[in-house]
Amino acid sequence: MNKVVLIITSSIDETVDYIIEKYKNVSFFRLNVDFIGKYRFKINEYGWQITEDNRTITNKSVYSIYYRKPLLPKINEYNQEYAFVAQKDIVAFINGLADSFGGRVLSRPYLLRKAENKVFQLIVAQEFNFKLPGSIITNNISDLENFFNAKSIIKPISIGKVTFANKCNLHTTAILKKYDCDICVTPVYVQKYINKKYEVRITIIDNSCFAVAIKSVNKVDWRISVLENEYWQIECPESIELQCHNILKKNNLIFGAFDFIVDPDDNWFFLEFNPNGQWLWLEKILGVNISGNIVKYLSGTR
């Protein structure tokens, strides 16, 4: 019997499109949470099953779960308060499946929630002796004034996404130009700006490490100009790779995407890591075989 890989994601996830098209020899079952009404679920004392059309999978037939980028469905036919409750129930249901699964999961939602917390990352990075930019998270304006200089940057503590009037604004890393607002109930995350020789994205899957240098058009946040940047693969220093593996091990993860700045003196400064980070554009541009290593892990061939 084929080993079934359940992918929990959304209908607009191009990475999953790519994987399913490229690895036709693997038995994938794709669960698009934004179209959850297309599926039939059943959980009882014997386990769980999911059906789409004429295909049914169970907790016994699934070998692994790839928890990607699920999006919630739009439930416009309900009053807002009931829609909110329904969406919370969907999240609890999907996360419960992935968190409780007895086989391989890349990666369990409760581990992702813990590891992606920026406050947690800053403290853990100190524990593992990463070199860090001068950093402060505070809600005290006096502390911020003492820290601030002309080359300080501000970054979101959480997702940096604000939705209003059916529009979504993304708040990314930016130069901090002023701080004349009340921050007592809204802690801010500020760092000293580091002059860059280049930046590095390190993607780790199990024991494989892919380090890519990034020469960014945008000198503050390379993610703003992803398709315009210059990329090339580099060797990752053993000490840096070991530190990354240690963070993953501490968080019971086998995948992570780490971001660094390398300054003109070749010092590596840790910025953050994303336990469920994107990687497809690097594979397409440079041919690094991240997908192959992910699929090998999910299918149990490594």
N, C-alpha and C positions, 0 to 999 in steps of 0.2 A: 504493500500500500504506500502511495506517495506521502511524503511528509508535508502536511499542509502548513503554510505560513499565513497567519491572519495578519493583515495590515489594517490598523485603525487609523484613518486619515480623513480627508475630505475630497470632494470631486474635483477641486482645482489644484491638487497636489501634483505638480509636474514631475517631481522626483519619483513618485510612485508610478506614474505613467512610464517613465524611462526604465525603471527597474523591471516592471512587468513585461514590457516590450523586449528588453535585452535578454532576460533570463527566462525563456519560454519553457525550459526543462523543469522549472520549479513550479509547484502547485500553490499558487497564491489565492487567497480569498480576500477581496478588498471590501472593507466596510467603510463607506463614506457617511460619516456621522451627520453631515448636512442634509442627507437624504435618508435619514434613519427610518422613515415610513416605508421604504421599499423592502425592509427586512422584517422577518418574524423571529422573535426571541422567545426562548423558554428556559427558565431555570427552576429546577426542583431538587428533590433529595438525591436524584441520580446524577446531577451535573447540569451543564448548560448546552444549548444548541442554538445555532443561528441559521436561518434559511433565507436564501435569495432565489427567486424563481423556483427551479427544480433542484437546486443544490443545497445540501445541508451539511454543516460542519458541527462538531461537538468538541467539548473540552478533551475528549479522548482521541479524536482524530487530528487535532491541531498539535503540531510539534513546537511552534514558536509564535510569538507575537511581536510585530514591529509597530511600536506606538509612534506615529509620525506627527501629523499636524491636523488633528480633528477640528472641525468648525461646527458650531451649533446651527441647527436649522432655524429658519425664520418661521415663527409661529404667529403670524399676523392675525389669524382668525380668533385668537383668544385675547381677553383683556390683559393689559400689560402685567398686572400682578400675578395672574395665573400663568402667563407665558414664562415669566421669570422662574416660577416654581417648577414648571415643566422642564425648562432648560437645566436647572440645578439637578433635577432627577436624572436627566440624560447623562450629565457629567458623572454623577455618582454611579450610574449603571455601567457606563463604559470604563471608567477608571477602576471600578470594582472587578470587572472581568480581567483587566490587565494586571492589577495589583495582586490578585489572588491566584493567578495561573501558576500551575506547578512546574511548567517547563521554562524555556528560555524566553525572556522578554527584553527587547531593546527599545526603550528602557521603561521601567515601571513608573507610572505617573507620580507616585508619592516620593520616589527618589528624585525625579525631575524637579518637582516643586521645591524640595529642600535645596538641591544643588544650584538651581538657577538664581537663588536669592543673593543679591549683590552684597548685602551686609555679611551674610555667611561667607561668601567668597573672599571678601577683604580680610576677614579674621583668619580663615583657613590658609590663605596665601602667606600670611605672616608666620603661621605655624610651620609651613614647609619651606620657609626662608627664601621665597621669591623676592627678587628686587622689585620694589614698587615705586611708582611716582609718589611724591608727597600727596597725601590723600586725607580728606576729612568728610565725614557724614555728620551733620549737625542740624539742630533747629535753633541754635543760639546765634543771633546776629553778631554778637561781639566776637565769638570764636571765628566766624566766617570773615569778619573784617580783619582780624589778625592774620588769617591764612591767605587771604586774597592778594593776588598781584595781577599785573597786566596780561600774564600768560597763563591764566587759570582756565580750566574747562569745567563745564558742568554736564553731568550725565544722569539719565533717569535711574532711579533705584529699582523700579519694576519694569514694566513693558514699554513705558513711554508712549502709550497709545491713548488718545482721547477721542471719544465719539460723541457727537452732538448734531442734532438736526439732520440725521441720516448721513453725516459726513464723518470721515475718520482722519484725524491729524496724528502724524508720527513725530515724536520729540526724540531726537537723537543727540549724540554728543555735540556740544557747541562751545565756543568761546564765551566765557562769562564776562559780560561787559558792565553789569551793574548788579547791585544786591540791595536795593532800597525797598524791598517788600518784606512783609511780616512772614517769617518762616517758622513761627513757634509751633504750628500744628502740621507743618509740611517739611520734614527733614530733607535737606538737599545733599547731594553727593558731588563734591568738587575735588579736582586733582590739579596738580601742577602740570603745565604743558611740557612735554618732552620733545626736543628737537629730534627729527627722525632721519636716520639713514635709510631705513625702510621699515615696514611692518611685517609681521609674520602671522599666518594662520596655521596652526598645528591641528591636524585632525587625527585622532587616535581611535582605532577600532581593534579591540582585543590587544594583540601584541604588535600590530602594525601601526607605524607612525608616518604621516605624510606632512612635511613641512614646506610651506609655500611662502616665498617673499612677495610683498606687495608694495609697489611703488604707486602711491595714490595720487590722483589728480586733486582730490580734496585733502588738504593737509590736516584736517581735524578728525574726520570720520570717513574712512575708506569705503564704508558700506553705501555712502551716498552716490558714489561714482563707480559702482562695481564693474560695469561693462567697459569703462574707459581706462581702468587701471592697467598697470603692467604687472605680470605675474611670472615667476619662475621658481622651480623646485630647488630647495637647498637641503643641506645636511643639518639635522637638528643636533645641537650639542647634547652629549650624553647626559649631562647634569640637568639640563632643561627637560629632556624627555623623561628622566626618572622622576622629576618633580611633578610632571603632568600625570604620570602613571600613579604616583602616590595620592594625588587628589582624587583620581577616579577610584582607586582602591578604597580610600576613606569613605567614599560615597556609594560603594557597591555598584559602580558603573563600569562598563567596558567600552563605552563610546563617549567622546567629548571633543568639542572644537574650542581651541584655546587661542587667544589673541595676545600678541606681544608687540612692543615697540623695540627696535634696535637702534640705539643712538649712534652718533658719529664715532664714538669710542668703542663700539661693539658691545655695549652693555645691553642685556636683555631685560626689559621691564614688563612684568605681567600686568595685563589690563583686566581680563575677565575670561570666563569660559562659559560656553553654552552646551549643556548636556544633551541637547537635541538640535544641534546646529545644522545649518544648511551646508551642502558640500558639492551639489551637482555641477555648479558653474565651474568649479576647479577641475572636475573630471573632464568636462567638455572642452575646456581651454587647454589643459596640460596633459590630459590622458592618464592622470593618476588613478589607480584602480581602487578607489574607495568603495564603489558599489560591489565589486567582486568580493572584497573582504567582508562586507556587511552580509551579502547573500550566503557566503560560506558559513558565517556564524549562525545565521538564521536557519539554514538547512542542515546544520550539524556536520558539515564536511571539513571543519577545521577544529 
